[in-house]
């Protein structure tokens, strides 16, 4: 089934809000303190430092051919929020440059880089969460992935490294370290905002006491358990593998219960980005057994 790229007013508003937040941090923290940025936005800072061209103009010039290429390769509907995000981002950058405003942080570049990363991550996370992007580097990465088989995140990382190296033409290596701190904060906040603070653990359990463990998880935690068929590559022995999605608190309790039932059980725990199910409540299952309170 093809992806649904229909226009939604809510998405449009949040992409616009995210672009405004990102551009605010970009102008008043990155530009004002000469802290490098990643992606196409970082490339516009390089052009601004070397040639004096306003990031708004260079942003539009760099992104225009990339957007046209993306529309040709991926379809016009798929580019609706991308075009909005990029257009509004550089429009807001132009507007904020006209508004006299400064934040006095006593030239503490560590604080500047942390705040720049947090603000950029908040804005970027909103844009990504509602289907947009804020730079053509995503388009470049998708093309590289399609043509050369390089994974999307690796292509984005390579592009960011390229931009950071170029940034050394106008900033020193110590300042580059602050830019990397801002970039790290950006990635963490984007992940948090994009997932909406969503925190779920997946658990794979291999045990000889499958029935007892699954029954305990269902009764005590109120979580559904799925059986998967598995076979040991070395032993050739068939096993039932239990899969369950849990909240972080449930995962801690499940580990304790499993260890008490079968200390030889193999348990693998991993993060889940999202669960789509009307029955699944991330924080606490409605079927969870209530503990009797002591009077």
C-alpha positions in Angstrom: 0.0 0.0 0.0 1.5 3.4 -0.9 2.3 5.9 1.8 -0.3 8.5 2.6 1.1 12.0 2.1 -2.3 13.9 2.2 -2.1 17.4 3.5 -3.1 17.9 7.1 -3.4 21.3 8.7 -2.2 20.1 12.0 1.0 18.8 10.4 1.4 22.1 8.5 1.2 24.1 11.8 3.7 21.9 13.7 6.2 21.9 10.8 6.0 25.7 10.8 6.4 25.9 14.5 9.4 23.5 14.4 11.0 25.5 11.6 10.6 28.7 13.7 12.1 27.2 16.8 15.1 25.8 14.9 15.8 29.1 13.1 15.6 31.0 16.4 18.4 28.9 17.8 20.3 29.0 14.6 20.3 32.9 14.4 20.7 33.8 18.1 23.1 31.0 19.2 24.9 29.5 16.2 25.3 32.6 14.1 25.7 35.0 17.0 28.5 32.9 18.6 30.0 31.4 15.5 29.2 27.8 16.5 29.1 25.5 13.5 26.0 23.4 12.7 25.5 20.2 10.8 23.6 19.5 7.6 22.7 22.1 4.9 22.2 24.8 7.6 25.8 24.3 8.6 26.9 24.6 5.0 25.2 28.0 4.8 27.2 29.1 7.8 30.4 28.2 5.9 29.2 30.1 2.8 28.3 33.1 5.1 31.7 33.1 6.8 33.7 32.8 3.5 31.7 34.9 1.1 29.4 37.0 3.3 26.2 35.6 1.6 23.2 35.6 3.9 22.3 32.0 5.0 18.7 32.6 3.8 19.9 33.1 0.2 22.5 30.3 0.2 20.0 28.0 1.9 17.4 28.5 -0.9 20.1 28.2 -3.6 21.5 25.0 -2.2 18.2 23.4 -1.4 16.3 24.3 -4.6 18.0 21.8 -6.9 17.8 19.1 -4.2 14.1 19.6 -3.7 13.5 19.5 -7.4 15.5 16.3 -7.7 13.6 14.8 -4.7 10.3 15.7 -6.2 11.3 14.0 -9.5 12.6 10.8 -7.7 10.2 10.4 -4.8 7.1 12.2 -6.1 5.6 15.7 -5.4 3.2 14.5 -2.7 6.1 13.1 -0.7 7.8 16.5 -0.7 4.9 18.7 0.5 6.1 19.0 4.1 9.8 19.0 3.1 9.2 22.0 0.9 7.3 23.7 3.7 10.0 23.0 6.3 12.8 24.2 4.1 11.0 27.3 2.9 9.8 28.4 6.3 13.2 27.7 7.9 15.1 30.1 5.8 12.3 32.6 5.8 12.4 32.6 9.6 16.2 32.9 9.6 15.8 36.0 7.5 13.1 37.5 9.8 15.1 36.8 13.0 18.2 38.4 11.6 16.0 41.6 11.3 14.9 41.5 14.9 17.5 42.9 17.4 17.8 40.3 20.1 20.7 38.8 22.1 21.2 36.3 24.9 24.0 37.3 27.3 25.7 34.0 28.3 29.0 35.7 29.2 30.6 34.1 26.2 30.4 30.7 27.8 30.6 28.5 24.7 29.7 25.3 26.5 26.4 26.7 27.6 25.8 28.3 24.2 26.5 24.9 22.5 24.2 23.0 24.9 21.3 25.5 24.4 21.9 25.7 20.6 21.6 21.9 20.4 18.5 21.7 22.6 16.7 24.4 20.7 17.7 22.9 17.3 16.6 19.5 18.5 13.3 20.7 19.7 12.6 22.5 16.4 14.0 19.7 14.2 12.2 17.0 16.2 8.8 18.7 15.7 9.4 19.0 11.9 10.5 15.4 11.6 7.6 14.1 13.8 5.0 15.8 11.5 6.5 14.6 8.2 8.8 17.4 7.2 12.6 18.0 6.9 14.7 21.1 7.4 17.3 20.5 4.8 18.1 18.8 1.5 20.8 16.6 3.1 18.0 14.1 3.8 17.3 14.0 0.1 21.0 13.5 -0.7 21.2 10.7 1.8 18.1 9.0 0.3 19.6 9.1 -3.2 22.9 7.7 -1.9 21.0 4.9 -0.1 19.1 4.1 -3.3 22.0 4.3 -5.7 24.9 2.9 -3.6 23.2 0.8 -0.9 24.7 2.9 1.9 22.3 3.1 4.9 20.5 6.4 5.4 22.0 7.2 8.8 25.5 6.5 7.5 25.0 8.7 4.5 23.7 11.5 6.8 26.7 11.1 9.1 29.1 11.2 6.2 27.5 14.5 5.0 27.6 16.0 8.5 31.3 15.1 8.9 32.0 16.7 5.5 30.2 19.9 6.6 32.1 20.0 10.0 35.4 19.6 8.2 34.5 22.5 5.9 33.6 24.6 9.0 37.2 24.5 10.1 37.8 27.1 7.4 36.3 29.7 9.7 36.4 28.3 13.2 39.2 26.9 15.4 39.4 23.2 16.5 38.4 24.1 20.1 35.3 25.7 18.7 34.7 22.7 16.6 34.5 20.6 19.9 31.6 22.9 21.0 29.9 22.4 17.7 30.1 18.6 18.2 28.6 19.0 21.7 25.7 21.0 20.1 25.3 18.3 17.4 25.2 15.5 20.0 22.5 17.4 22.0 20.6 18.0 18.8 20.5 14.3 18.0 19.3 13.3 21.5 16.6 16.0 21.7 15.4 15.2 18.2 15.0 11.5 19.2 13.1 12.5 22.3 10.7 14.9 20.6 10.2 12.7 17.6 9.1 9.8 19.8 7.1 12.1 22.1 9.0 10.9 25.2 7.7 7.4 24.2 9.6 4.7 26.1 9.0 1.0 25.5 11.1 -2.1 26.0 10.9 -5.2 23.9 11.9 -8.5 25.5 12.8 -11.9 23.9 12.9 -14.8 26.4 14.2 -18.3 25.8 13.5 -20.8 28.6 12.5 -24.3 29.4 9.7 -22.9 31.6 7.8 -21.0 28.8 4.3 -21.7 30.1 5.1 -20.5 33.7 6.9 -17.4 32.6 4.2 -16.3 30.0 1.4 -17.0 32.5 3.1 -14.8 35.1 3.7 -11.9 32.7 0.1 -12.0 31.6 -1.4 -12.3 35.1 0.9 -10.0 37.0 1.8 -7.4 34.4 -1.2 -7.7 32.2 0.9 -7.8 29.0 0.3 -10.1 26.1 2.9 -12.6 25.2 3.6 -13.9 21.7 5.2 -17.3 21.0 7.7 -17.5 18.2 9.2 -20.8 16.9 13.0 -21.0 17.1 15.7 -23.6 16.8 19.2 -23.7 18.2 21.8 -23.6 15.4 24.2 -25.8 17.4 21.9 -28.1 19.3 19.1 -28.3 16.6 16.7 -28.2 19.5 13.3 -26.5 18.9 12.3 -23.8 21.4 9.4 -21.5 21.9 10.6 -17.9 22.1 8.5 -15.4 24.0 8.2 -11.9 22.7 6.6 -9.1 24.8 6.4 -5.3 24.8 6.7 -3.6 28.2 7.1 -0.3 29.9 10.6 0.2 31.5 9.0 -0.4 34.9 7.4 -3.6 33.7 10.6 -4.7 32.2 12.4 -4.4 35.5 9.7 -6.4 37.2 9.7 -9.0 34.5 13.5 -9.6 34.8 13.0 -10.3 38.5 10.2 -12.7 37.9 12.0 -14.6 35.2 15.1 -14.9 37.2 13.1 -16.4 40.1 11.4 -18.9 37.8 14.4 -19.9 35.7 17.8 -18.6 36.5 19.1 -20.2 33.3 16.7 -18.3 31.0 18.1 -16.3 28.1 16.6 -12.8 28.1 17.3 -10.1 25.5 16.0 -6.5 26.2 15.9 -3.8 23.6 14.3 -0.3 23.0 11.2 0.0 20.8 10.6 3.2 18.9 6.8 2.8 18.8 4.0 0.3 19.2 0.8 0.6 17.1 -2.0 -1.2 18.9 -5.3 0.1 20.5 -4.7 -2.4 23.4 -1.2 -1.4 24.2 -0.7 1.4 26.8 3.0 2.2 27.2 2.9 3.5 30.8 0.8 0.8 32.4 -1.4 -2.0 31.2 -5.1 -1.7 32.0 -5.0 -5.5 32.6 -2.2 -5.3 35.1 -2.9 -7.1 38.4 -3.6 -4.6 41.2 -1.4 -5.0 44.3 -3.3 -5.4 47.5 -2.5 -2.4 49.7 -1.7 -3.1 53.3 -3.9 -1.2 55.7 
